[in-house]
Amino acid sequence: MLEQTLSASGTKTPPCASALVRIGGSPPAPASLCFFLNGLLSSVDTPGYEMEFNEFSDFNGKQIAHLYLSQIQPETLLVGKIDKLEHSNKKADFFATPQSQSSPDPLASYTIDASQIEKLAENSTGLNWPTVSSGKTEGSISLFVSVDTHGQVREASVLSTDNPELDQAALDQLLGKKLKPAAWKGSPVQVEGPLLLSFSTKTDSSSKTSSTAVGLPSGVVAGKAISQPRPHYPDSAKQQHISGSVYLRAIIAADGTILKLGVIESASPILSEAALAAVKQWKYQPYLLDGVPTKVSTTITVNFSIGPSTFTLIGSR
């Protein structure tokens, strides 16, 4: 069931629903799916994974997002943008595997399943787990890893986790690990796939010294808005019929004020200045992590349109 609420500032938050989803080779995990008012998917949020979809346009009768935002790590935002989509009669073999080719491509990275990754990781993934301030002390973290032809883990991202406090420790250590190199017909190949790590640690409340912002999807932060002064639509933008969206990256302090603000993508520099000037004044209810006010990072979208409704504040979405 979709639910829509009002923030403390009176702004409508996007309708959202809860569901169980599977990402990569991880087990099904609870997720929050949020939608724009026109029914298009706005964001997907699960433990260890978040993606926001923006800038939809029609392609071959389907609405395709052209701007993708994902907080892959605390205070690290991944931005993907599609500049152009074209029809092609040539069928690309996006899902080629060694079995479907006569010889391995030295530049390709082949997706393998969890059992194969685990075989490569045997005797190679013993990690040192730090103490945690709260949450589970025993459980697992599912990651998606990329391994080069020498067995070196080059990239890793969290798919799901039983304790987010341990995610960074897992990523930092795993990126320094060397697994058994994968080979096909005697030739080394690059591979990628899901890897499940089990952890066992202890609770130590004094270990909570993190000054890193907790990454939160914009839909979560939207409901905590207390005050959102609306941007001034610049007269020069109106005269030039400039409209569109400004996407901002925000760090919100533990007291709910805007600590840092930057532009991710914008329809115009004129609109960027107006959005920044207004959003710097926004105020949120403090986000509590284990009862302690905590700094958070999120994205904020301000839509400028020339018409009866001048602004749409998706912001935080």
Residue pairs with C-beta under 8 A, 6 or more apart in sequence:
1 17
2 15
2 16
2 17
2 35
3 15
3 16
3 17
4 12
4 13
4 14
4 15
4 16
5 12
5 13
5 223
6 12
6 13
7 13
7 222
7 223
7 224
7 225
7 226
7 228
8 224
8 225
8 226
8 285
9 225
9 226
9 227
9 228
11 222
11 225
11 228
11 313
13 219
13 222
13 223
14 34
14 35
14 36
14 37
14 42
14 43
14 219
14 222
14 314
14 317
15 34
15 35
15 37
16 32
16 33
16 34
16 35
16 219
17 32
17 33
17 34
17 35
18 30
18 31
18 32
18 33
19 30
19 31
19 33
20 28
20 29
20 30
20 31
21 28
21 29
21 31
21 33
21 44
21 46
22 28
22 29
23 29
23 46
23 49
23 159
23 160
24 142
24 144
24 159
24 193
24 194
25 113
25 114
25 142
25 159
25 193
25 194
25 196
26 142
26 159
26 160
26 194
26 196
27 142
27 160
29 46
29 47
29 160
30 46
30 47
31 44
31 45
31 46
32 43
32 44
32 45
32 46
32 217
32 219
32 220
33 41
33 43
33 44
34 41
34 42
34 43
34 45
34 217
34 219
34 317
35 41
35 42
36 42
40 53
40 56
40 63
40 65
41 53
41 65
42 52
42 53
42 219
42 317
43 50
43 51
43 52
43 53
43 217
43 218
43 219
43 317
44 50
44 51
45 217
45 219
45 220
46 160
47 160
47 161
47 164
48 141
48 142
48 158
48 159
48 160
48 161
48 164
48 167
49 70
49 157
49 158
49 159
49 160
50 70
50 71
50 215
50 217
51 68
51 69
51 70
52 68
52 69
52 70
52 217
52 218
52 299
52 317
53 65
53 67
53 68
54 65
54 66
54 67
54 68
54 69
54 245
54 247
54 301
55 65
55 66
55 67
55 245
56 63
56 64
56 65
56 66
57 63
57 64
57 66
58 64
59 85
60 87
64 82
64 85
65 82
66 81
66 82
66 83
67 79
67 80
67 81
67 82
67 247
67 265
68 78
68 79
68 80
68 81
69 77
69 78
69 79
69 80
69 247
69 264
69 299
70 77
70 78
70 80
71 77
71 78
71 215
71 217
71 297
72 78
72 157
73 167
73 168
73 171
73 215
74 168
74 212
74 213
74 214
74 215
74 297
75 212
75 213
75 215
75 251
75 297
77 249
77 264
77 297
77 299
79 264
79 265
81 265
93 100
95 111
96 105
96 108
96 110
97 110
97 111
98 104
98 110
98 184
98 185
98 189
103 185
103 187
104 110
104 184
104 185
104 187
104 189
106 149
106 187
106 189
108 189
108 190
109 146
109 190
109 191
109 192
110 182
110 184
110 189
110 190
110 191
110 192
111 191
111 192
111 193
112 182
112 191
112 192
112 193
113 193
113 194
114 193
114 194
114 195
114 196
116 182
116 191
116 193
117 145
117 147
117 191
117 193
117 194
117 195
118 195
118 196
119 180
120 147
120 151
120 179
120 180
120 181
120 182
120 191
121 177
121 179
121 180
121 195
122 180
124 177
124 178
124 179
124 180
125 174
125 177
125 179
125 195
125 197
127 169
127 170
127 173
127 174
127 197
127 199
128 169
128 173
129 166
129 169
129 199
129 200
129 201
130 166
130 169
130 201
130 207
131 201
131 202
131 203
131 204
131 207
132 163
132 165
132 166
132 201
132 202
132 203
132 204
132 207
133 165
133 203
133 204
133 205
133 206
133 207
133 208
133 290
134 165
134 203
134 205
134 208
134 290
135 162
135 163
135 164
135 165
136 162
136 163
137 163
137 200
137 201
137 202
137 203
138 198
138 199
138 200
138 201
139 161
139 162
139 163
139 198
139 199
140 161
140 162
140 196
140 197
140 198
140 199
141 158
141 160
141 161
141 162
141 163
141 166
141 167
141 170
141 196
141 197
141 199
142 158
142 159
142 160
142 161
142 194
142 195
142 196
142 197
143 156
143 157
143 158
143 159
143 170
143 171
143 174
143 194
143 195
143 196
143 197
144 156
144 157
144 159
144 192
144 193
144 194
144 195
145 153
145 155
145 156
145 174
145 192
145 193
145 194
145 195
146 153
146 154
146 155
146 156
146 190
146 191
146 192
147 153
147 154
147 179
147 181
147 182
147 190
147 191
147 192
148 154
148 190
149 181
149 182
149 188
149 189
149 190
150 178
150 181
150 188
151 178
151 179
151 180
151 181
151 182
152 177
152 178
152 179
153 174
153 175
153 176
153 177
153 178
153 179
154 175
155 175
155 192
156 170
156 171
156 174
156 175
157 171
158 167
158 170
158 171
159 194
161 167
162 199
163 199
166 199
166 201
170 197
170 199
174 195
174 197
181 188
182 188
182 189
182 190
182 191
183 189
208 290
208 292
211 295
212 295
213 251
213 252
213 294
213 295
213 296
213 297
214 287
214 289
214 294
214 295
214 296
214 297
215 296
215 297
215 298
216 287
216 296
216 297
216 298
217 298
217 317
218 298
218 299
218 300
218 301
218 314
218 315
218 316
218 317
219 316
219 317
220 298
220 316
221 252
221 284
221 287
221 296
221 298
221 316
222 314
222 315
222 316
222 317
224 256
224 284
224 285
224 287
225 282
225 283
225 284
225 285
225 315
225 316
226 256
226 283
226 284
226 285
227 281
227 282
227 283
228 282
228 313
228 315
229 278
229 281
229 282
230 278
230 310
230 311
230 313
231 274
231 275
231 277
231 278
231 279
231 302
231 304
231 311
232 274
232 277
232 278
233 274
233 304
233 310
233 311
234 270
234 271
234 273
234 274
236 242
236 270
237 243
237 268
237 270
237 271
237 274
237 304
238 306
241 306
242 267
242 268
242 270
242 271
242 304
243 267
243 271
243 304
243 305
243 306
244 266
244 267
244 268
244 271
244 303
244 304
245 265
245 266
245 267
245 301
245 302
245 303
245 304
246 263
246 265
246 266
246 267
246 271
246 272
246 275
246 301
246 302
246 303
246 304
247 263
247 264
247 265
247 266
247 299
247 300
247 301
248 261
248 262
248 263
248 264
248 275
248 276
248 279
248 299
248 300
248 301
248 302
248 315
249 260
249 261
249 262
249 263
249 264
249 297
249 299
249 300
250 258
250 260
250 261
250 279
250 297
250 298
250 299
250 300
250 316
251 258
251 259
251 260
251 261
251 295
251 296
251 297
252 258
252 259
252 284
252 287
252 295
252 296
252 297
252 298
253 259
253 295
254 286
254 287
254 293
254 294
254 295
255 286
255 293
256 283
256 284
256 285
256 286
257 283
257 284
258 279
258 280
258 281
258 282
259 295
261 276
261 279
261 280
263 272
263 275
263 276
264 299
266 272
266 275
267 304
271 302
271 304
274 304
275 302
275 304
278 302
279 300
279 302
279 315
282 300
282 315
286 293
286 294
287 293
287 294
287 296
288 294
298 316
299 315
299 316
299 317
300 314
300 315
300 316
300 317
301 313
301 314
301 315
301 316
301 317
302 311
302 312
302 313
302 314
302 315
303 311
303 312
303 313
303 314
304 310
304 311
305 311
305 312
